[in-house]
Amino acid sequence: MQYRYDKEKNPVSMLAYGCMRFTKNGSAVDLDKAEQELMYAIRHGVNYLDTAYVYAGNEEAVGTILE
């Protein structure tokens, strides 16, 4: 994984994981599948997660998974 560094010299992966299209179970995020997907990316060095409040339920899912 290649990294860039922020102002505080923290490494930020050049590859981001886009959380917009988490697997759904009906209209809700499938937490088990989303956790597998997100943790795979993290294990492979991704530490830049792209999410936003308009991605229905995804910020809450990321928080739950990382907790």
Secondary structure, DSSP 8 states (H G I E B T S, - for coil): --EEE-TT--EEESSEEE-TT--EETTEE-HHHHHHHHHHHHHTT--EEE--TTSTTHHHHHHHHH-
